[in-house]
Amino acid sequence: SQQGEEDPQALSIQEGENATMNCSYKTSINNLQWYRQNSGRGLVHLILIRSNEREKHSGRLRVTLDTSKKSSSLLITASRAADTASYFCATDGSYNTDKLIFGTGTRLQVFP
Amino acid sequence: NAGVTQTPKFRVLKTGQSMTLLCAQDMNHEYMYWYRQDPGMGLRLIHYSVGEGTTAKGEVPDGYNVSRLKKQNFLLGLESAAPSQTSVYFCASSYGGQGNNEQFFGPGTRLTVL
């Protein structure tokens, strides 16, 4: 079964707006990662946040993690048309960290 | 560096046929993974390897076999293809296996089983 569930499933915004995607997971984790997938392409790693971190920034990306609620959010500020893609969260398990479990993804469409 | 490459990019099989998907990485990574991606399902782990000569089952291993004879290659085999195996297959690799290592993905193989 999926560990992570993203919300919303799809999001449409205008260029310049902020986009927020949420990820909820079921079991305790050590790390949570966010990936991006352009249509028809492989996934690309965006950012990693550890379980003892609450917030992390990378350029226009801001990730938060709330382990008490088992949830994370990805904020993309000042969106661009080139940000149009699917975004996935991925978590490890506190017991078996040899693999990541991916969520179902959020499809983001940014209109020029 | 090419990163992670996958061969072939597209394939159409008939039910019952067999095939092998090849994944190669030139980053000297220890860990390699095979995923399948279906609409609305995200990525699901089929098999993975923690080093040359090792393999382990993932979330959906049935109907697939893998081999890791060389560190840089990870092969995914379908012995008797079924329509339910129609999917996009992604290979990935990482330096380490723990969740604090990012995974590098190949471009994918789109497989259709008729």
Boltz contact constraints between the chains, C-beta under 6 A:
constraints:
  - contact:
      token1: [A, 30]
      token2: [B, 99]
      max_distance: 6.0
  - contact:
      token1: [A, 31]
      token2: [B, 99]
      max_distance: 6.0
  - contact:
      token1: [A, 31]
      token2: [B, 100]
      max_distance: 6.0
  - contact:
      token1: [A, 42]
      token2: [B, 90]
      max_distance: 6.0
  - contact:
      token1: [A, 42]
      token2: [B, 105]
      max_distance: 6.0
  - contact:
      token1: [A, 42]
      token2: [B, 106]
      max_distance: 6.0
  - contact:
      token1: [A, 42]
      token2: [B, 107]
      max_distance: 6.0
  - contact:
      token1: [A, 42]
      token2: [B, 108]
      max_distance: 6.0
  - contact:
      token1: [A, 43]
      token2: [B, 105]
      max_distance: 6.0
  - contact:
      token1: [A, 45]
      token2: [B, 102]
      max_distance: 6.0
  - contact:
      token1: [A, 92]
      token2: [B, 99]
      max_distance: 6.0
  - contact:
      token1: [A, 97]
      token2: [B, 98]
      max_distance: 6.0
  - contact:
      token1: [A, 97]
      token2: [B, 99]
      max_distance: 6.0
  - contact:
      token1: [A, 98]
      token2: [B, 97]
      max_distance: 6.0
  - contact:
      token1: [A, 99]
      token2: [B, 45]
      max_distance: 6.0
  - contact:
      token1: [A, 99]
      token2: [B, 48]
      max_distance: 6.0
  - contact:
      token1: [A, 102]
      token2: [B, 42]
      max_distance: 6.0
  - contact:
      token1: [A, 102]
      token2: [B, 43]
      max_distance: 6.0
  - contact:
      token1: [A, 103]
      token2: [B, 42]
      max_distance: 6.0
  - contact:
      token1: [A, 104]
      token2: [B, 42]
      max_distance: 6.0
  - contact:
      token1: [A, 105]
      token2: [B, 42]
      max_distance: 6.0
